[in-house]
Amino acid sequence: MQFDLILFISAAFHLCLCPFTKVEESFNLQAIHDILYLKANFSEYDHHVFPGVVPRTFIGPLVTSALAAPLVFLLQFQEMNKFFSQIVVRAVFGSCVLFSLMKLKRTIIHIFGTHVAKWFVLISASQFHFMFYLTRTLPNIMALPLVLMALHWWIRRQYMSFLWASAAAVIIFRFELALFFGFLVLFELFYRRISLLKVLRIGIPAGIVCLIITVGVDSFMWQRPLWPEGEVLYFNLILNRSSEWGTSPFLWYFYSAIPRGLAFSLIFAVLGAFFDSRIRRLLIPPILFVFAYSFLPHKELRFIIYVFPVFNIAAAVACARLWMLRFKGPFRGFLSLAAASHLIGNVLFTAFLLSISATNYPGGYAISKLHQLESPDANVSVHITNLAAQTGVTRFTQCNSNWNYDKRENLTVDSPEFSVSRIFFSKLKLVTHQI
């Protein structure tokens, strides 16, 4: 357990250096804010005014809010700045991901041994993208705890739990995970470790139960009959409109996303497959998933983040093997040194990417600076532009109850919604120049 603190320290470091969020995280984060602060005042929830391109499920925000509520209540009781609640919410959610990752680590101990599990922790903590994303309320990351638990049960061949976790992740959070789990199921069917009848006997009821839950909860929250992931599937697969957000070459995941996500550990993941036949079998379904997912033209690294822990298991097997043989001759000693040194390379690469990411939230820094310049008791109206809302401004950053925050588009300084003084606008210009 003490060794696992490395993961929490790494995640906390990423969270503290990048406390603001981007537009892709906004629905879940705004929903969590509204559940915690507006409670049953559903008509004031953000999604009624700004629903986004496609609807998302409220189940993730409801669970996260329930877990974070005691800490947020304590912050409110102490009259702390509301922005601290955003950090607490992200920390609580990130802890859910990490606890699932530690569950997977225990399975690694069971299958591959303690040394491999320790290398797995070190490798995971040293990489940028997984640690950066795990506290972010993206739809992909909302599904990540279930994915990690499903992997844990898949490796242990506990198929009932695996199929229930898979059904929940697919039906409620990310339907494209049907590809990922589908390849895992096909893999088990091929090796005759599970029968098709058993898959259907468990999978169909699990899918129906999860569908009833998400349709019931989300239809109530959105005030219309709704299966969120069904609409997302129609938008992405049938209409193929996701390409409006940019396209990438077919092999982009293989030559760009995976190398950046794994950093120097990629070399050892390949070696792990060479060293251990179990790793080769373990890697086949994730690689097939990435290949199949490459047919969709719109690509982002976070879409395949589920495969990184599996690749890190492979890298950990190689590093543990090389480290155990470090006294078996000069060449093996050199290889063991390379295995240890690659962690330093990962950390340096992470520091480089983290330094860039920390400067990528001008909206968040601008509103934070604005709160420092103007009295919280002043009669102030703040127009949150589209760019500011995309780069860090959330309801958690709207800290002063006396101020009027408005992010409607097409508003101008002369709009009747804004009656502000010249002093305020001079300070606003100062903020812009400092950012």
N, C-alpha and C positions, 0 to 999 in steps of 0.2 A: 504493500500500500504506500509506503514512503517513497518508493521508486516512482510510483505513479504521479507523485506531486510534480515531477518534471513536466508532465503534460499540462497540468493546471497552471503552473508558472508560465509556461510558454504561451498558453492561450490567454492568460491574464495580461501578459506583456503586449500581445497583439491588440487586445481590446483597449488597453489604456493608451496606446499610441495612436489608435484609429477609433476613437469613441463615436464618431459620426457615421451615418449610414447613407446608402444610395437609394435611388428610386425603386430599384428591383426589390428592396427589402420593405418598401413603404407600407404595402397593404397589411402584412402581418404585424409590423411594429405599430402602425396607427390603430389597428384592431386591438392589440394588447393594451395600448394607452386608453382606448375608449372603454374597454371592459373594466380596467382598474379604476378609472377616474369618473366615467359617466355612468357606469353600472347599468341600471335598467332604463336609462334615458336613451333608448335606441334611436329615436328620431334625430339625435345630434351626432350619431356615429359618422365618421369620416367617409365611409364607403358609400353612403347614400348620395353624397355630393360628388365625390371623386371615385367612381367604381373601378377605374382601371380598364385595360383593354379586355381582359377576361376576368370573371369572378374567381375568387379563391376561397378555400374552406376556412371556416372559423374554428375548426377543432384544434388545430395547433395553437392559435392564440388563446383559446379557452384553457387548454392544459397548462400552457406557459404562465398565463395570468394567475391560475390557481396556485401554482408553485411559488410564484414571485410575490403574491399578495401580502404575506406577513412582513417581508422585508420592505416592500413599498409602503405599507401602512406605518411601519416604524419611521421611515424617512418623512412621511407626511406629519406624523406626530411630532417629530423634531423640527418641522418646518424647513426641511432641507430643500435646496434648489431641485426643481422637478427633473432636471437633466440627469441627476444622479439615479433617478428611477430607470432611465433608459439604460444606463450602464448595468444596474442591478438586473434588469430584465434580460439583457443579453448574456450576463454572467450566469444566470440561472439556466437559461436555455443551453448555453455552451456546456454547462455541467451535465445536462442530460445527455448530450452527445458524447462527452468524455466518459461518463459512467457506462454507456453502451460500448464504447471502445475498450474500456477495461474488462468488460464481460468477454469481448472477443479476445483480449489478451490472455484471459484465464484459459480459454480454449486453446490458444497457442501453446501455453504451458502444458496442457494435457496432451497435445499431439506432438509438439516439437521440442518441448523442454524449456526450462527456466531461462537458459542463456539466450535462446532465440527470442523469448518474450522480452527480455531486457533490451536487446538490440532493436526490437520492434518499437519499444517506447522511445528510445533515443532517436531512431530514424524519424519517427512520426513527429516528435517534438522539434526536430531540427529543420523541417521543411516549412515552406511559407504558406502555400495555398490551403492546405487542410486546416492548419491552425488559425489562419486568417478568417476562413469562412465559417468555422464551427460555432462562432457566437453570433452569426448573422442570420436574421430571420427571413432568409430566402425560402421559397417553396421547396427547392431541392434539399436544403439543409433541414427544413422541418421534417422531411422524410428520413433523414440520415440516422436518427436513433433506431428507427424500425429496421432500416437496412442493415445496420451493424448487428442488431439482435438476430435478424434473419440469417446473416452470415455465420454468426456464432452457432445457431441451431442447425444450419445446413452442414457445417463441418463436423458437428457432433452426431449428425444423422438423426436428429430429433425432428422428424418430419411434420408432425402435427403443429408444433410451435412455429416451425419454419413457414409452413403454408399460411397460418393465421397472420403472422407478421407480414408476410409478403402481400397477402390480400389487403391488409390495412394500408400498407405503403402505396400500393397501386391504386386502389379504389378511392382512397381519401386524399392522398397527397400528390402523387406523380404517376400518371397513367403509363408514361413511357418506361417505368420500371418493370412493366410486364415483359419487356424484352430481356431485361437483366435477369429477373427471376425465372422467366421462361427458359432461358439457356441453362440455368442451374437445374431446373426440373428435368429438362431433356437429357442432361448429363447423367442424372440419377436413373432415369428410365433406361438409358443406353447401357449402363452398368448393372441394370436389374436390381438396384438397391431399393426401389420402390415401384409399385405397380400403378398403371394408369387409373385403375379403379379406385385405389386409395387416394390418389391425387384429386380425382373428381369428388370422391366422397367427403374429403376434408375441404377442398378448395371452393366448391360451389356454395355450401352453407356459409363459409367464411366470407366469401364475396358478397353474398346476399345480406348478411348481417352488417357488414361494413357499409354497403350501399344504403341500407335503411338508416344507419346512423348519420352518414354525411348528408343524405337528402333531407332527413328530418331536421337536423341542426341548421344546415345552411339555408334551407327554404324559409325557416323562421327568421334567421338573421338578415337575409336578403329580401324578405317579404315577397317572394315569388317562388313557384315550384322550380327546384334547381338541384342539379348534380354538378358541382363546379368542375371536376375533372372531366366530365363528359363534354362540357362546353370547351374546355381547353383542348381536348382531343379533336373536337370538330374544327376548332380554329387552326390548330397546328397541322393536323394530318389531312383533313378533308379540304379545307380552304387553303392550306399551305401558306398562311399569311405570316408565319414566323420569319420568313425570309425578308420581310420588310425591315427587319432590324439588322440586316446585313447577312452576307453569306461568306463561307470559307471553302477552300478546296476540300475534296473528298478525304484526303489523308491528313487533314490539319490536326486532328486529335493525336495522331501517331507521331508526327514530326514536330509539333509545337506544344500542345496541351500536356501530354503525358511527360515529355522531357522537362518542361517547366515545373509541373506538379511534383515530380519525383526528384528533380535536381540531380545531384551526383549519385543518388541511390539507384538510378535507373541501371547503371552498369552492374550493380550487385544483384538487382532483381533478375537480370539475364543470367548471371552466374548461379543464382539460386535455382533457377529452372534447370541448369546444366548439372548441378550437384545432386538434386533430389527429385526422384520421379513423382513424389507426392505433390511437389510444387508445380510440376508441369501439368498435372491434372487439375490443380487448383486454379491455374491461370487461364485455362482454356475458355471457360464460360465468360469471364470478364473481357477477354480479348475479342471474343465473338460479339459481345454486347457493344463494345466500342466500334467494331467494324460495321455492325448493322445500324447503329445510331448515326454513323457517318453519312448515311444516305440522306438525312435531313440537312438541307443546305445551311440553315442557321446554326452556328456552333458556338458554344461557350464552354470554358473549362469546367465550370460548376456543374454542367450537365452530366459529366462523367466522374464526378468526385467520388462516387461510390466505389470505384475500382481501386483507388489509391491505397486503402488499407490492405487489399489483397496483394498488390505489388510490393508493399512494404513488408509483408510476411516473407515473400520470396527474397527480398534484399536482406532481411534479418537472418534467414537461414544461411545465406552465403557468408555474411559477416561473422556469424557465430562459428561457422566451420573454419574460416580462415584464422580467426582469433585463437581458437583452440589449438591450431597447428603452428602457432607463432614461434615455438622453440624447436621445430623440426628441420631447421636448416635456414641458411641466409635468404633464399628465395621466398620461402614461406613466411619468414619473418618480415620481408619486404611487403608481401601481400597483406599480412595482418596490419602492418602500419598503414597501408593504403586504405584498408577497411575503416580503421579508426580516424584517419585523416579526412576521409570523405565527409564525416560529420561536421568537421570544421568548415569544409567547403560549402556544405548545405547552410550552415549558420551565416556565413558571409553572404551567400546568395540571398538568404532570407532578409538579412539586414539591409541589403541593397534595395530589394523590392519593398520592404516595409518603410524605408525612408521616402520612397516615391509615393506610396499609398497614403502616407500620413499627410501629404500636401494636396490630396485629391478631393477635398471636401470644402470648397470655398463658401458654399451656402451655410454650412454649419459654423464655420469660424466667423462668418460675417454676423450672424444673429447672436452668437456668443459675445462678440465684441460690442454689438449694439446694446446688449443688456448691461454691459459695464459702463457705457457712456451716458445712458439716460436713467433717470430715477424710476424705480418701479411704481411709484405713486403718481407719476406724470400721466396726463391724458394723451396717450400715444396711439396712433394707428400705424400698423406695419403691413405693407403690401409684400407678400411673399411671391416672387416671380417664379416662373416655371423652372428656370435654371437653379434658383436657390432651393426649390422643393426637391429637385433631382440630386442635389449635391450636399445634403446634410440637414436641411430644416425638416423637423418632424413636430408633431404635437408635444412631444416631450421637451423640445427646445423652446416652446412657447411658454415661458416661465412666469410671466407677470399677469395675474388675473385682471388687473386694471387696464391692460392694453387690449387693443382690438387687432387681431391677426386675421388677415384676409388673403387667401391665395387664389381667388378667382382671376381668370385671365381677362385681358383687355381693359384692366383698370389703369387709370393714369393719375397723375398728381392732381389734376383738376376735377376728378370724379367726386361727387357729393359724399361718397363714403369716407373721404379723407379730409378732415379739417385739422391741419397740423401747422405748427409754427415754423418760421424760417430757421430757428435755432435747431429744430429737430432735423431738418433736411441738411443743414450744414454738418451736423454730426454724422448723418448717414453717408454723406460724401467722404467724410474723414475715414469711416469704416471701409469704404470701397477702396480708397487709396492705400490703406494699411494692408488690406488683404491682397 
